[in-house]
Amino acid sequence: MKKEFDSLYFVGAGGIGMAALERYFLAQGKRVAGYDRTPSDLTHALETEGVHIDYDESPDLIPAYCRDPQHTLVVYTPAIPDSHQGLTYFRQHGFEVVKRAALLGVVTAHSKGLCFAGTHGKTTTSSMAAHMLHSSGMGCNAFLGGVLRNYDSNFLLSASSPYSVIEADEFDRSFHHLRPYIAVVTSTDPDHLDIYGTAEAYLESFAHFTELIKPGGALIVHTGLALKPRVQDGVKVYTYSRDDGDFHAARVRKGDGEITFDLVTPWETIADVSLGVPVDINIDNAIAAMAACRLVDTPAEAMREAMATFLGPKRRFEFWIKEQGPQGRVMIDDYAHHPGELQASIASVRDLYPGRRLTVIFQPHLYSRTRDFADGFSQALSLADEVILLPIYPAREEPIPGVSSEMILEKVKSTKKIIYSKENLIKSIEKSNFDVLLTAGAGDIANLLPQICVEFKKQKR
């Protein structure tokens, strides 16, 4: 990759991961432009900050300052098809064209990167670590996969900190571009089998990721995983989990909507860590994030204070309605799109609101994931009292014959279960009487949340 470039053009500029890089290079004084298919709140924010974004892929719209191959770097995401007119133009005219992950690799090569990988948990753990480093005064440049509610951004900037915090995405083997100083692996449940083909190949990709940790660095891996790390000489390996490992929790206390625990490390015990987002799965997430920050000497008291003020990323167990009292209405939204994530999310709601009637509205993400994990989704959703499914959100995929939300619904054990189109969902809610509602999925169900919230509040108790 060229060391010097004056401008960057991002194909897929409205993606959450791309946005963080756009903001980073804007802060470096570069000129930044790009393309996205549709406007969104995020693209509008980026335009306000100085990114030129077009919503038509015609090469004629590429700004003049991005037309010199000697001074412009082109960045794209795997979600963009090779037939994209803008990409074709850049490739035919001698531009250097790289994936987003390659650019993140450059960032980690020139910093001490704290990289968080895993089938699930990586967005929350990386966000926790970024918040701790920022709050402690140590600072970091953070590239997160979700908008952190404390900052209303997925990007944190520091002109002086040697640390970067990166969500290490395994999709399309993107995390193989990274060069971590500290790497965390939260989970390795098979996913993205449209890319990897087999569970064994998926696991192998994580093993290769562990080889990329810089000598002098460390790997922090959840106990009980099938992963067999392959680290270089000079890389220390630590384990963690809620109940055991080098880093684990002790004296977990729950009550009055709060979760507090003591963090046991190889060197000390940090007492009375209180979770700002008090759900059970965040005990594991907090342990991983605190372990990574402790290995770069973040002060214990600063970590404790930061965890108490952590609000979480948007769409990661985010409360939309939280009425007080035993019958108060509750609406929670979660990005869960893998069976393990969905089961953990539903279990967390059950833990917070025992005995309450739980309805789950779930939008499956990707035809291939639905095909590969329909049984797992059905098992997870069977933990709910009532299940409403939306049609599959295709994202980058074309339909697969015979694959639909029906594959999940038919095996759900809940007696109340149905599929609604997005258009009919809101009308159906008008006739419903929810108690506790969980919405889940990684697709455009997020666009429906304001309407769902309004209709839920209208319901008579």
C-alpha positions as CSV (number, residue, x, y, z in Angstrom):
1,M,0.0,0.0,0.0
2,K,1.3,3.5,-0.9
3,K,2.5,5.4,2.2
4,E,1.4,8.8,0.9
5,F,-2.0,9.7,-0.4
6,D,-3.9,12.9,-0.2
7,S,-7.5,11.6,-0.6
8,L,-9.5,8.4,0.0
9,Y,-12.6,7.2,-1.8
10,F,-14.8,4.7,0.2
11,V,-17.1,2.4,-1.8
12,G,-19.7,1.6,0.7
13,A,-19.2,4.8,2.7
14,G,-22.3,4.4,4.8
15,G,-21.2,1.2,6.5
16,I,-20.5,1.5,10.2
17,G,-17.0,0.2,9.9
18,M,-16.2,2.4,6.9
19,A,-17.5,5.4,8.7
20,A,-14.9,5.1,11.5
21,L,-12.1,5.0,9.0
22,E,-13.5,8.0,7.1
23,R,-13.6,10.0,10.4
24,Y,-10.0,8.9,11.2
25,F,-8.6,10.1,7.9
26,L,-10.6,13.3,8.0
27,A,-8.9,13.9,11.4
28,Q,-5.6,13.3,9.6
29,G,-6.3,16.1,7.2
30,K,-7.1,13.9,4.2
31,R,-9.9,14.6,1.7
32,V,-12.5,11.9,1.9
33,A,-15.3,11.0,-0.5
34,G,-17.4,7.9,-1.3
35,Y,-20.4,6.1,-2.5
36,D,-23.3,4.4,-0.8
37,R,-26.5,2.9,-2.1
38,T,-28.9,4.8,0.2
39,P,-28.8,7.8,2.5
40,S,-29.1,7.2,6.2
41,D,-28.6,9.1,9.5
42,L,-25.0,8.0,9.4
43,T,-24.3,9.2,5.9
44,H,-25.9,12.5,6.7
45,A,-23.7,12.8,9.7
46,L,-20.6,12.0,7.7
47,E,-21.6,14.6,5.0
48,T,-21.9,17.2,7.8
49,E,-18.4,16.3,9.0
50,G,-16.9,16.8,5.6
51,V,-17.3,13.5,3.6
52,H,-18.6,13.9,0.1
53,I,-21.0,11.0,-0.6
54,D,-22.9,10.2,-3.8
55,Y,-25.8,7.7,-4.0
56,D,-25.4,6.8,-7.7
57,E,-22.5,4.6,-8.7
58,S,-21.8,6.4,-11.9
59,P,-18.1,7.2,-12.2
60,D,-19.0,10.7,-13.5
61,L,-19.9,11.7,-9.9
62,I,-16.5,10.9,-8.5
63,P,-15.1,14.3,-7.3
64,A,-12.1,15.7,-9.1
65,Y,-9.8,15.4,-6.1
66,C,-10.3,11.6,-6.2
67,R,-9.4,11.1,-9.9
68,D,-5.6,11.0,-9.6
69,P,-4.4,7.4,-9.1
70,Q,-1.1,8.7,-7.7
71,H,-2.7,10.5,-4.7
72,T,-6.0,8.7,-4.1
73,L,-6.5,5.4,-2.2
74,V,-9.7,3.5,-2.9
75,V,-11.3,1.4,-0.1
76,Y,-14.2,-1.0,-0.4
77,T,-16.1,-3.5,1.6
78,P,-16.8,-7.2,0.6
79,A,-20.5,-6.3,0.4
80,I,-19.8,-4.3,-2.8
81,P,-20.2,-6.4,-5.9
82,D,-17.3,-6.5,-8.4
83,S,-19.7,-5.2,-11.1
84,H,-20.0,-1.8,-9.3
85,Q,-19.4,0.9,-11.8
86,G,-17.2,3.0,-9.5
87,L,-15.0,0.1,-8.6
88,T,-14.6,-0.8,-12.2
89,Y,-13.5,2.7,-13.1
90,F,-10.9,2.8,-10.4
91,R,-9.5,-0.6,-11.3
92,Q,-9.3,0.2,-15.0
93,H,-7.5,3.5,-14.4
94,G,-4.7,2.2,-12.2
95,F,-5.8,3.1,-8.7
96,E,-4.7,1.2,-5.7
97,V,-7.9,-0.5,-4.5
98,V,-7.9,-2.2,-1.1
99,K,-10.4,-3.8,1.3
100,R,-11.4,-1.9,4.4
101,A,-9.7,-4.6,6.5
102,A,-6.3,-3.9,4.8
103,L,-6.5,-0.3,5.9
104,L,-7.3,-1.4,9.4
105,G,-4.2,-3.6,9.2
106,V,-2.1,-0.5,8.5
107,V,-3.5,1.2,11.6
108,T,-2.6,-1.9,13.8
109,A,0.8,-2.2,12.2
110,H,1.7,1.3,13.4
111,S,0.1,1.2,16.8
112,K,-0.5,-1.1,19.8
113,G,-3.7,-2.7,18.6
114,L,-6.3,-4.2,21.0
115,C,-8.2,-6.4,18.6
116,F,-11.4,-8.2,19.7
117,A,-12.6,-11.2,17.6
118,G,-15.4,-13.7,18.0
119,T,-18.6,-15.0,16.6
120,H,-20.4,-12.8,19.1
121,G,-19.4,-10.3,21.8
122,K,-16.8,-8.5,19.9
123,T,-18.7,-5.2,19.5
124,T,-19.5,-4.9,23.1
125,T,-16.1,-6.0,24.4
126,S,-14.2,-3.6,22.0
127,S,-16.6,-0.8,23.0
128,M,-16.0,-1.4,26.7
129,A,-12.2,-1.4,26.2
130,A,-12.3,1.8,24.1
131,H,-14.4,3.5,26.8
132,M,-12.0,2.4,29.6
133,L,-8.9,3.7,27.7
134,H,-10.7,7.0,26.8
135,S,-12.1,7.5,30.3
136,S,-8.8,6.7,32.0
137,G,-6.9,9.4,30.0
138,M,-4.7,6.9,28.3
139,G,-6.8,7.4,25.1
140,C,-7.0,5.4,21.9
141,N,-8.1,5.4,18.3
142,A,-11.1,3.1,18.3
143,F,-12.8,1.6,15.3
144,L,-16.0,0.0,16.5
145,G,-18.8,-2.0,14.9
146,G,-21.5,-0.1,16.7
147,V,-22.4,3.4,17.7
148,L,-21.3,3.8,21.3
149,R,-24.0,5.6,23.2
150,N,-21.6,7.4,25.5
151,Y,-20.2,9.3,22.5
152,D,-22.9,8.9,19.8
153,S,-20.1,7.6,17.5
154,N,-18.4,4.4,16.5
155,F,-15.0,6.2,16.5
156,L,-12.8,7.6,19.2
157,L,-9.8,9.7,18.3
158,S,-6.5,10.4,20.1
159,A,-3.6,12.3,18.6
160,S,-1.1,11.0,21.1
161,S,-2.2,7.6,22.3
162,P,-0.2,4.5,21.1
163,Y,-3.3,2.3,21.4
164,S,-5.9,1.4,18.8
165,V,-9.0,-0.6,19.6
166,I,-10.3,-2.7,16.7
167,E,-13.3,-4.9,16.2
168,A,-11.7,-7.8,14.4
169,D,-14.3,-9.1,11.9
170,E,-13.9,-12.7,10.7
171,F,-16.2,-12.2,7.7
172,D,-14.3,-12.8,4.5
173,R,-11.2,-13.4,6.7
174,S,-10.9,-9.7,7.2
175,F,-9.2,-10.0,10.6
176,H,-6.2,-11.7,8.9
177,H,-5.1,-8.2,7.8
178,L,-4.6,-7.1,11.4
179,R,-1.4,-7.2,13.5
180,P,-2.7,-7.2,17.1
181,Y,-0.7,-6.3,20.2
182,I,-3.4,-7.7,22.4
183,A,-6.0,-10.1,20.8
184,V,-9.2,-11.3,22.5
185,V,-11.2,-14.2,21.2
186,T,-14.7,-14.3,22.8
187,S,-16.3,-17.2,20.9
188,T,-15.8,-19.4,17.9
189,D,-19.3,-20.8,17.2
190,P,-19.5,-21.6,13.4
191,D,-20.8,-18.8,11.3
192,H,-20.3,-17.4,7.7
193,L,-20.3,-20.9,6.3
194,D,-21.1,-19.3,2.9
195,I,-17.5,-18.0,3.1
196,Y,-15.7,-20.8,5.0
197,G,-17.6,-23.9,3.9
198,T,-17.1,-25.9,7.1
199,A,-16.9,-25.4,10.8
200,E,-13.3,-26.6,10.7
201,A,-12.3,-24.0,8.2
202,Y,-14.0,-21.3,10.3
203,L,-12.1,-22.5,13.4
204,E,-8.8,-22.5,11.4
205,S,-9.3,-18.9,10.5
206,F,-9.3,-18.0,14.2
207,A,-6.1,-20.1,14.8
208,H,-4.4,-18.1,12.0
209,F,-5.6,-14.9,13.6
210,T,-3.7,-15.8,16.8
211,E,-0.5,-16.2,14.8
212,L,-0.7,-12.6,13.8
213,I,-0.2,-11.2,17.4
214,K,3.0,-9.3,17.7
215,P,5.8,-10.7,19.8
216,G,5.7,-9.2,23.2
217,G,1.9,-9.1,23.0
218,A,-0.8,-11.4,24.5
219,L,-3.8,-13.5,23.6
220,I,-6.9,-13.6,25.9
221,V,-9.2,-16.4,25.0
222,H,-12.5,-17.6,26.5
223,T,-12.2,-20.9,28.3
224,G,-13.8,-24.0,26.7
225,L,-13.4,-23.0,23.1
226,A,-12.4,-25.6,20.5
227,L,-9.8,-23.1,19.3
228,K,-6.2,-24.3,19.5
229,P,-4.1,-21.0,19.4
230,R,-0.9,-20.8,17.4
231,V,1.0,-17.9,18.8
232,Q,4.5,-16.7,18.1
233,D,7.3,-16.9,20.6
234,G,7.1,-14.1,23.1
235,V,3.2,-14.0,23.1
236,K,1.6,-14.8,26.4
237,V,-1.7,-16.6,26.5
238,Y,-4.4,-16.0,29.1
239,T,-7.8,-17.5,29.6
240,Y,-11.0,-15.9,30.9
241,S,-14.7,-16.6,31.6
242,R,-17.2,-15.8,34.2
243,D,-16.4,-18.8,36.4
244,D,-12.8,-19.7,35.7
245,G,-9.6,-18.9,33.9
246,D,-6.8,-16.5,34.5
247,F,-9.3,-13.7,34.6
248,H,-12.7,-14.5,36.1
249,A,-15.5,-13.1,38.3
250,A,-16.1,-13.7,42.0
251,R,-18.9,-12.7,44.3
252,V,-21.4,-11.9,41.5
253,R,-24.3,-10.0,43.0
254,K,-27.6,-9.2,41.3
255,G,-30.5,-7.2,42.5
256,D,-32.6,-4.0,42.0
257,G,-31.6,-4.0,38.3
258,E,-27.8,-4.0,39.1
259,I,-25.0,-6.5,38.6
260,T,-21.8,-6.2,40.6
261,F,-18.8,-8.6,40.8
262,D,-15.1,-8.8,41.7
263,L,-12.6,-9.2,38.9
264,V,-10.0,-11.8,39.7
265,T,-6.7,-11.3,37.7
266,P,-3.4,-13.2,37.9
267,W,-2.0,-10.4,40.0
268,E,-4.9,-8.9,42.0
269,T,-8.6,-8.8,42.7
270,I,-10.5,-5.6,41.6
271,A,-13.5,-5.4,43.9
272,D,-17.0,-4.1,43.2
273,V,-17.1,-3.8,39.4
274,S,-20.6,-2.5,38.6
275,L,-22.0,-2.9,35.1
276,G,-23.5,0.1,33.4
277,V,-25.5,-2.3,31.2
278,P,-26.5,-4.9,33.8
279,V,-27.3,-8.0,31.7
280,D,-25.7,-11.4,32.5
281,I,-23.7,-11.8,29.2
282,N,-21.9,-8.5,30.0
283,I,-20.2,-10.2,32.9
284,D,-18.1,-12.2,30.4
285,N,-17.8,-9.2,28.1
286,A,-16.5,-7.0,30.9
287,I,-14.0,-9.6,32.0
288,A,-12.5,-9.8,28.5
289,A,-12.4,-6.0,28.1
290,M,-10.9,-5.4,31.5
291,A,-8.3,-8.1,31.0
292,A,-7.1,-6.5,27.7
293,C,-7.0,-3.0,29.4
294,R,-5.2,-4.3,32.4
295,L,-2.5,-5.8,30.2
296,V,-1.7,-2.3,29.0
297,D,-1.6,-1.0,32.5
298,T,-4.9,0.8,32.7
299,P,-5.4,1.7,36.4
300,A,-7.8,-0.5,38.2
301,E,-9.9,2.4,39.6
302,A,-10.2,4.0,36.2
303,M,-11.5,0.6,34.8
304,R,-14.0,0.3,37.7
305,E,-15.4,3.8,37.1
306,A,-15.6,3.4,33.4
307,M,-17.5,0.1,33.6
308,A,-20.1,1.8,35.8
309,T,-20.7,4.6,33.3
310,F,-20.6,2.4,30.1
311,L,-23.9,2.7,28.3
312,G,-23.2,0.2,25.6
313,P,-23.4,0.3,21.8
314,K,-26.7,1.1,20.1
315,R,-28.6,-2.0,19.2
316,R,-26.8,-4.2,21.8
317,F,-29.4,-4.9,24.4
318,E,-30.7,-1.4,24.1
319,F,-33.7,-0.4,26.2
320,W,-36.4,1.6,24.2
321,I,-39.0,1.3,26.9
322,K,-38.3,0.6,30.6
323,E,-41.3,1.4,32.8
324,Q,-40.9,0.8,36.5
325,G,-43.0,-1.6,38.5
326,P,-43.8,-5.3,38.2
327,Q,-46.1,-4.7,35.3
328,G,-44.2,-1.9,33.6
329,R,-43.8,-2.2,29.9
330,V,-40.4,-3.2,28.5
331,M,-39.0,-3.0,25.0
332,I,-35.4,-4.1,24.3
333,D,-33.6,-4.2,21.0
334,D,-30.6,-6.4,20.2
335,Y,-28.4,-6.9,17.2
336,A,-28.4,-10.7,17.8
337,H,-28.3,-12.5,14.4
338,H,-26.6,-15.8,15.3
339,P,-28.4,-18.6,17.3
340,G,-25.9,-18.3,20.2
341,E,-26.4,-14.6,20.4
342,L,-30.2,-14.8,20.2
343,Q,-30.3,-17.5,22.9
344,A,-28.1,-15.4,25.1
345,S,-30.2,-12.3,24.5
346,I,-33.5,-14.1,25.3
347,A,-31.9,-15.7,28.4
348,S,-30.8,-12.3,29.6
349,V,-34.3,-10.9,29.3
350,R,-35.7,-13.9,31.2
351,D,-33.1,-13.3,33.9
352,L,-34.0,-9.6,34.2
353,Y,-37.8,-10.2,34.1
354,P,-38.6,-13.6,35.5
355,G,-42.2,-14.7,35.1
356,R,-43.1,-12.0,32.6
357,R,-44.6,-12.8,29.2
358,L,-42.0,-12.4,26.6
359,T,-42.6,-11.7,22.9
360,V,-39.7,-11.8,20.4
361,I,-39.8,-10.1,17.0
362,F,-36.9,-11.5,14.9
363,Q,-35.7,-10.8,11.4
364,P,-33.3,-13.5,10.1
365,H,-30.2,-12.2,8.4
366,L,-28.9,-13.9,5.3
367,Y,-30.4,-16.8,3.4
368,S,-27.2,-18.9,3.9
369,R,-27.2,-18.3,7.7
370,T,-30.9,-19.2,7.9
371,R,-30.2,-22.4,5.9
372,D,-27.2,-23.4,8.0
373,F,-28.6,-22.6,11.5
374,A,-32.4,-22.8,11.2
375,D,-32.6,-25.4,14.0
376,G,-30.5,-23.3,16.3
377,F,-32.7,-20.2,15.7
378,S,-35.8,-22.3,16.4
379,Q,-34.4,-23.6,19.7
380,A,-33.5,-20.1,20.8
381,L,-36.8,-18.6,19.9
382,S,-38.6,-21.5,21.6
383,L,-37.5,-19.8,24.9
384,A,-40.1,-17.0,24.2
385,D,-43.8,-17.1,24.9
386,E,-44.7,-15.5,21.6
387,V,-42.6,-15.3,18.4
388,I,-43.1,-13.0,15.4
389,L,-40.8,-13.5,12.4
390,L,-40.1,-11.2,9.5
391,P,-38.9,-12.3,6.1
392,I,-35.2,-12.9,5.7
393,Y,-33.0,-9.8,5.2
394,P,-30.8,-10.7,2.3
395,A,-28.0,-8.1,2.6
396,R,-25.4,-9.1,0.1
397,E,-27.1,-12.4,-1.0
398,E,-29.5,-13.6,-3.7
399,P,-32.4,-15.8,-2.6
400,I,-31.7,-19.5,-2.1
401,P,-34.5,-21.8,-3.3
402,G,-36.5,-23.3,-0.5
403,V,-34.9,-21.1,2.2
404,S,-37.3,-18.8,4.1
405,S,-38.3,-17.8,7.6
406,E,-40.8,-20.7,7.5
407,M,-37.8,-23.0,8.1
408,I,-37.4,-21.4,11.5
409,L,-41.0,-21.0,12.4
410,E,-42.1,-24.5,11.8
411,K,-39.7,-25.8,14.5
412,V,-40.4,-23.1,17.1
413,K,-42.1,-24.8,20.0
414,S,-44.0,-21.7,21.2
415,T,-47.7,-22.0,20.6
416,K,-48.1,-18.4,19.5
417,K,-45.9,-17.9,16.4
418,I,-46.5,-16.1,13.1
419,I,-44.7,-14.5,10.2
420,Y,-45.6,-10.9,9.2
421,S,-44.2,-8.8,6.3
422,K,-42.6,-5.6,7.4
423,E,-45.6,-3.7,5.9
424,N,-48.1,-5.7,8.0
425,L,-46.0,-5.8,11.2
426,I,-47.0,-2.4,12.5
427,K,-50.7,-3.1,11.9
428,S,-50.4,-6.3,13.8
429,I,-48.9,-4.6,16.8
430,E,-52.0,-2.4,17.0
431,K,-53.9,-5.5,17.9
432,S,-51.3,-7.0,20.2
433,N,-50.9,-6.7,24.0
434,F,-47.2,-7.1,24.7
435,D,-45.7,-7.3,28.2
436,V,-42.0,-7.6,27.6
437,L,-40.9,-7.2,24.0
438,L,-37.5,-8.1,22.5
439,T,-36.7,-7.1,18.9
440,A,-33.7,-8.8,17.3
441,G,-31.7,-9.1,14.0
442,A,-29.0,-7.4,12.0
443,G,-31.1,-6.3,9.1
444,D,-33.4,-3.3,8.5
445,I,-35.6,-4.1,11.4
446,A,-33.8,-1.2,13.0
447,N,-35.7,1.1,10.7
448,L,-39.0,-0.1,12.2
449,L,-38.0,0.4,15.9
450,P,-39.5,3.9,16.3
451,Q,-42.9,2.8,14.9
452,I,-42.9,-0.4,17.0
453,C,-42.1,1.7,20.1
454,V,-44.9,4.2,19.4
455,E,-47.5,1.4,18.8
456,F,-46.4,-0.5,21.9
457,K,-46.8,2.6,24.1
458,K,-50.4,3.0,22.7
459,Q,-51.4,-0.5,23.9
460,K,-53.8,-0.5,26.9
461,R,-52.7,-2.4,30.0
